[in-house]
Amino acid sequence: MKIFAIVLGLSASAIGDKPFQELCKLLPEGVHKSPGGIFLDINCPIDDPRVQQMESILAAEGFEPATPFRRRGLKEYSLEFRRVYEIADLDTAEIMECQPVESDYFEYHNRADGCIELENYSSVSPIQSDIIGLAANADRFLVSPHVYTVFRDSGLQNLMFRSVQLAEKHGSTMYEPVPRGTYWEITSNFILPPLNRVNLVNERGEPYTGDPNNGCYPSDGLYKPAELRYRRADIQCLPSFGVALTREGFGVKGHLKSLVASKPFYELCKRHNLRMNWTPVRIDE
């Protein structure tokens, strides 16, 4: 795994001319011009000594990293430590959280007849991929008929499918099927034990108290993605599964359960060149 320090969109108007010029001199490869002015984007390995120098320059002017999920203050800047997993990390992981690489539709509603009605359909591109996500955090999977067949015939346990016919809104109440064939939503009927030592926060970055109306998100400080964690004793006693859902719900209303994949599911996706975003799940001894 590699970790990168990322800061986007620093400008002289935001942090002052003196520190901005110092940072541009320190990290010249991140300077870029746009119609709005000159900006600095920082993206370098966390062990690059310039990261600490950057933090020191900003701290000398009274700036500090913003707390994740909270509104950024006038003397705060957005700093993220981005985890980038290598193939070896994924190949050795016992279980992994998985999400679609692409997310095409951001507003949707479930219908009793199995359709998913899409708002502002004409403003988004038609489905181009075998696997896409619904909603901004892509926690819901739609798969093409081809991928559905691959998953259905795999023999893996606890895979669940729901036939989905995409629909487009016409007028205020009429919805007509979109002529792109039937897709399938993939989920699971197997629920994992409670997470272990995972910091959950609401949309304001405050400790999650169990009220889903304020959202629920796993947080690992400045490190992203936040990694899910389980006790080995809890995982070892489980029956084998292909995919499972977290017991906890995440997202704006705390109702999106993350999909956790087994090693056989990961290997199945690799064999068929199915692209996913994989995040290893940590198993605590």
N, C-alpha and C positions, 0 to 999 in steps of 0.2 A: 504494500500500500504506500502511495505517495500522498503527501499533504501539501496543499498550496495555500498561501496567504493571498486573499483576494480583497481588493478595495476598488470600487468603481466610481467614476465621476467626480473625483476631487477637482476643485477649481479654486482660483485665487479669490473669487468673491465669497466662497464658502469658508475658507480657512485662513485667508490673508495672503498678501503678496509674498512676504518674506518666507514663510514655511513652504508655500507652493513652489517658489523658485528653488528652494533647497531640495525638495522632493523631486522636481523635474531633473535637476542635476544628478541626483542620486539614482534615479530610475528613468533614464531618458527613453528607453524603449517603450514606455507606457504613455508617452505624450502623444496626443492626437488633437487635431483641429476639427471643429464642426461649425455649422452656422451659428451655434450659440456661444462660441468662444473656444478657448484652449482648455483641455481637460487632461487628467492623468488617471489612467487605469493601472492598477498594480496586480500582477498575477505571477508570483514566483514561489519557489519551494520554501516551506516554512523554516528550513534550516539555513536559508540564505541570510548572511549577516545583515543585509540591507533591511530585512524585515524589522529587526530590533532598532535599527537606526531610524527607520520611518516612524515607528511608535514613539521613539524618544523625541524626534522633531515635533511631532504633533502634541505630545504630552507637555513639552516646554511652552506651548501656546495655550495650554489648558484644555486640549481635546482628548477625549477618551473613546474607546470603542463603544458603540451603542449596544444596549442589552437586547438580545433577540426577542422578537415579537412585540416590543414596545415601540411607541412612536419615537423617532430619533429627535434628540434635543439639539439646540443650537450649537452646543459645544461637543457634539458627538459625531462620529463617522462610522460608516458601515464596514466592519471588518469580519471576514469569514475565513475559517480554516476548512478548506474543501478537501474531503477525503476522495481519493481516486484509486479505485481498486484495480489490481492487476489480475491477470488470468490465474496466477498461482493462488491468490487470495480466494478467488471464487472456487477453484478446483478443490481446495482443502476445507472449505466451509461445510459444516454439517447440515445446516439449514440456512435459507436466505429469504429476506423480504424481496419481493419482486413487484415491479411496476412496468407498465408499457412505456416504451421509449417516446411514443407520440401520443398527443392528446388533441383531438380535433374539435370536440364540441364542449362548450363551457356552460351552457344552460340547457337543462333537460328535465322532463317530468315523466314518471312512469304512468302507463295507462293500464287499465284492467284487462284490455284485450292483448297485452303483450307488446304493444308498440312503445317506443320511446319518442315523445314529441320533442322536437328541437326548436328552440327559439332562435330567431334571426338566422335561419338555415342558409339563406341566400348569401350571407356575409362570410361564410366559412367554406373551406374547400371540401369537395367530396372525398369520401374515404379512398385512400390510396394504399393503405397498409393492411397486412394480415392481422395485426394486433394494434388496437388503439385504446386510449383511455377516455372516459367521460369525466368531465369536471377538471378544474385547473390542477388538482393534485393527482389526477390519473389513477385514482384508487379503484375504479371500476373498469373491468376488462370487456371489450368486445373483440371477438375473433371471427375471422372469415370462415366460410364453410370448409376450406382446405385445412385450416388449423384445428377447427372443431373435429374433423375426422381424425387428425393425428392424435389429439388428446383423448378422444372417445375410444380409440382402438389401442391406447397405450396399456390398458389394464391397471393403471394407477388408481389408488383408493381415494375416495372422498371428493373426486372431481364432480362438480354439479354444473349443469348447463341450462340456460333458458333461451328459448328462441326469441329473437328480437327483430321486428320489422321496423325500420326507420320510417318516420313520418315527418312531413313538412307541413307547417301551419299555413293555411290559406284563410284570410279574413280573421275573424275573432274566434271562431269555434270549429271550423272545418280543418281536419287533418287528412292528408292523402299520403299513401305509401310512397316512399322514395324508390324509384326503380333501380335499386342497386343490389337486389338479392337479399336473402336473409342472413343476418349475422347472429352470433350467439354470445350471450354473456356467460363468462366463466366465473365460478365461485366455488365454495366448499361448504359441506355440512359438518365439518370437524372444527371444533373450537379449542384453541390452545389454552394452557394454564395462564394464570396472571403473570405479567411481566415481573422481572426482578431488577431492582436497583435502576429503574429508568425514571428520569425526572420528567414529570408531566406538567405542562403549563397551559394556561388559557390564552386567549388571543391577546391579552395585555401583558403576557410574560409572567403572570402571577401563578403561584402553585395551584394546580388543578384540585378543586375541592369536591368534584363529583357532579357539578352542575354543567351539563353539556351545552346549555344555551350560550355560554361564553366560549365555546370551542375547547378542544383538547388536542394537544400536540406533544410528541416526545421532543425533548430538548437536551442537547449535549453542549450547552454553552455556545461558544463560537464555532464549534465543529459541526460540519454538515457533510453528508446526511447524518442525522442522529441514529444511532444503532440500537436496535431492540436487544434485550438481554433476558435470558432465562436461566434458572438453576438447572444444573445437569440432572439432579435427582428428579426434577419435574419432567424433564424431557425423556429420560431413560425409561420411565414407566409407561410412556405412550405407545399405543399400537402404531404400526407403520401407516404412513399417509403419503399421498401424492402432493396435495396442497392443503393448507389449513388457514383458518382465520384467527386473527388476534382476538382475545376476549375483550380487550379494550377497543372502544370506538374513537376515531380521530376525526379531525376536520372542523369545519365551522360550527356544526351542530353536534359534533362528537358521535356521529353515526356511521362513519366509514371505517370498516374493519380492514386492516392490512392483510394482504395475501402473503402467506409464508410458504415457501416451496421446499420440498425435500431434495436431496441429492439426485434421486432418479428423475424428478421433474426437470431439474436444471440440466441434466445430461440429455434428456429427451429434447429440450429446446436447442441445445448445442448441436445435436445430430441433425436437426432439421433447419438449422440456421435461423431460428426464431429470435429476433432481437428483443431483449428485455433490459431494464435497469435492475441490476442485482446489488443488494446490500447484505453482506454477511451478518448473520445474527450471532451475537456473542453468547457463549455458554459458560456460565460461572460455575466453578467447581464447588 
